[in-house]
């Protein structure tokens, strides 16, 4: 439930995203949402995904005119966004709060309708690794990293036209919370 992330055993963590200015932003590059808000990520480096396909992401740490973030619209100003992180420069071999810097594709949720939030983005863990797809059963979205080489990552996104329909739903379980 994207509107009520604190219900139904979902876990959110205040300052849980180490790439958020209020997380450990003094140690790692900000995530691409905050880089855009700060004016460090131009609009031409952001691509909205509207169709299934293979997309190339350039490392977020390196200056380029190429695509550095992919966004998948969820409506109501909410979206998934992906970025490719490498152990480069400021994101080099650093350990913060016991967390090693990351080499891989990170996926986050920007949910504008979440109530009682002191943060802007939710980091969806784990890191998406090569040939280990992330799948959202609620809308059929699948994200798979096909390759990464330290400068670019090729990501396959599928399920953009999938329509999920619930035809018969009932609540079960001792407290009626299971669907």
C-alpha positions as CSV (number, residue, x, y, z in Angstrom):
1,X,0.0,0.0,0.0
2,X,1.9,3.0,-1.3
3,X,-0.3,5.5,0.6
4,X,0.0,3.8,4.0
5,X,3.6,2.5,4.1
6,X,3.5,2.1,7.9
7,X,0.6,-0.3,7.9
8,X,0.5,-4.0,6.9
9,X,3.9,-4.8,8.3
10,X,5.7,-2.5,5.9
11,X,8.9,-0.9,7.3
12,X,10.0,2.7,6.8
13,X,13.0,4.3,8.5
14,X,13.5,7.9,9.2
15,X,16.9,8.9,7.8
16,X,17.2,5.4,6.4
17,X,18.5,6.4,3.0
18,X,22.3,7.1,3.3
19,X,22.1,9.1,0.0
20,X,19.6,11.5,1.5
21,X,20.9,14.9,2.8
22,X,19.5,13.9,6.3
23,X,20.9,10.4,6.1
24,X,24.6,10.3,5.6
25,X,24.8,12.9,2.9
26,X,28.1,14.2,4.2
27,X,29.7,10.9,3.1
28,X,28.0,9.8,-0.1
29,X,26.7,11.6,-3.2
30,X,23.0,12.5,-2.8
31,X,20.5,10.4,-4.6
32,X,19.4,11.8,-8.0
33,X,16.1,13.3,-6.7
34,X,18.1,15.6,-4.4
35,X,20.8,16.3,-7.0
36,X,18.0,17.5,-9.3
37,X,16.4,19.6,-6.5
38,X,19.9,21.2,-5.8
39,X,20.4,22.0,-9.5
40,X,23.2,19.5,-9.9
41,X,21.3,17.1,-12.2
42,X,19.9,18.8,-15.3
43,X,16.6,17.7,-16.7
44,X,18.2,16.2,-19.9
45,X,19.9,13.6,-17.6
46,X,16.5,12.3,-16.5
47,X,14.5,9.9,-18.7
48,X,10.9,9.0,-18.0
49,X,10.3,5.4,-18.9
50,X,7.0,4.8,-20.7
51,X,7.6,1.5,-22.5
52,X,9.2,-1.8,-21.8
53,X,12.8,-1.9,-23.0
54,X,16.5,-1.8,-22.2
55,X,17.8,1.5,-20.9
56,X,21.4,2.7,-20.3
57,X,22.2,4.5,-17.0
58,X,25.4,6.4,-16.6
59,X,27.1,6.5,-13.2
60,X,25.5,9.2,-11.0
61,X,29.0,10.3,-9.7
62,X,30.5,11.3,-13.0
63,X,29.7,14.5,-14.9
64,X,28.0,13.7,-18.2
65,X,25.2,14.9,-20.6
66,X,23.8,11.3,-20.7
67,X,21.0,9.7,-18.8
68,X,21.7,9.3,-15.1
69,X,18.3,8.6,-13.7
70,X,15.3,6.7,-14.9
71,X,11.8,7.5,-13.7
72,X,8.6,5.4,-13.8
73,X,5.5,7.5,-13.3
74,X,3.0,6.2,-10.7
75,X,0.6,9.1,-11.1
76,X,-0.3,11.8,-8.5
77,X,3.3,13.1,-8.7
78,X,4.7,9.8,-7.4
79,X,7.3,7.8,-9.2
80,X,10.0,5.1,-9.0
81,X,13.5,6.2,-9.9
82,X,16.7,4.3,-10.6
83,X,20.3,5.4,-10.6
84,X,23.6,3.6,-11.1
85,X,26.1,3.9,-8.2
86,X,29.8,3.2,-8.4
87,X,32.7,3.3,-5.9
88,X,34.0,6.4,-7.6
89,X,35.4,9.6,-6.0
90,X,33.2,10.8,-3.2
91,X,31.4,7.4,-3.3
92,X,34.7,5.6,-3.1
93,X,35.5,2.8,-0.6
94,X,33.9,4.4,2.4
95,X,32.1,2.8,5.3
96,X,29.4,4.9,7.0
97,X,27.4,3.6,10.0
98,X,28.7,0.2,9.1
99,X,27.5,0.5,5.5
100,X,30.0,0.0,2.6
101,X,29.6,2.2,-0.4
102,X,27.6,0.6,-3.2
103,X,28.4,-0.5,-6.7
104,X,25.0,-1.3,-8.4
105,X,21.6,0.0,-9.4
106,X,19.5,1.6,-6.6
107,X,15.8,1.9,-6.9
108,X,13.8,4.4,-4.9
109,X,10.2,5.5,-4.4
110,X,9.2,9.1,-4.4
111,X,5.7,9.1,-2.8
112,X,4.1,12.5,-2.5
113,X,1.0,11.4,-0.7
114,X,2.6,9.8,2.3
115,X,1.4,11.3,5.5
116,X,3.5,12.1,8.6
117,X,6.8,11.8,6.7
118,X,9.9,13.7,7.5
119,X,11.7,12.4,4.4
120,X,11.3,12.6,0.7
121,X,12.3,9.3,-0.8
122,X,12.2,5.6,0.2
123,X,15.2,3.4,-0.7
124,X,14.0,0.0,-1.9
125,X,16.5,-2.6,-0.7
126,X,18.4,-4.6,-1.7
127,X,20.5,-3.2,-4.5
128,X,19.4,-4.6,-7.8
129,X,22.1,-6.9,-9.0
130,X,22.9,-8.4,-12.5
131,X,20.5,-11.2,-13.4
132,X,18.5,-10.9,-10.2
133,X,15.3,-9.0,-11.2
134,X,13.2,-6.9,-8.8
135,X,9.5,-7.6,-9.3
136,X,6.5,-5.7,-8.0
137,X,3.5,-8.1,-8.0
138,X,1.0,-5.3,-7.5
139,X,1.6,-3.8,-10.9
140,X,3.7,-6.3,-12.8
141,X,6.8,-4.1,-13.0
142,X,10.1,-5.9,-13.4
143,X,13.6,-4.4,-13.3
144,X,16.6,-6.4,-14.1
145,X,20.2,-5.2,-14.5
146,X,21.6,-6.8,-17.6
147,X,25.2,-5.5,-17.2
148,X,27.3,-2.9,-15.4
149,X,30.9,-1.9,-16.1
150,X,31.8,1.0,-13.7
151,X,30.6,3.7,-16.0
152,X,27.2,2.5,-17.3
153,X,24.6,-0.1,-16.4
154,X,22.1,-1.5,-18.8
155,X,18.7,-2.1,-17.2
156,X,15.7,-4.0,-18.6
157,X,12.3,-2.7,-17.5
158,X,9.2,-4.7,-18.3
159,X,5.6,-4.6,-17.3
160,X,4.8,-1.0,-18.2
161,X,1.6,-2.1,-19.9
162,X,0.6,-4.7,-17.3
163,X,-2.8,-4.1,-15.8
164,X,-3.4,-5.7,-12.4
165,X,-7.1,-6.4,-11.6
166,X,-8.5,-7.8,-8.4
167,X,-11.8,-9.6,-9.1
168,X,-12.4,-11.3,-5.8
169,X,-10.9,-10.1,-2.5
170,X,-11.7,-11.0,1.0
171,X,-10.0,-10.5,4.3
172,X,-8.7,-13.4,6.3
173,X,-6.6,-14.1,9.4
174,X,-7.2,-13.6,13.1
175,X,-7.4,-9.8,12.9
176,X,-8.8,-9.6,9.3
177,X,-5.6,-8.0,8.1
178,X,-4.6,-10.5,5.4
179,X,-6.0,-10.3,1.9
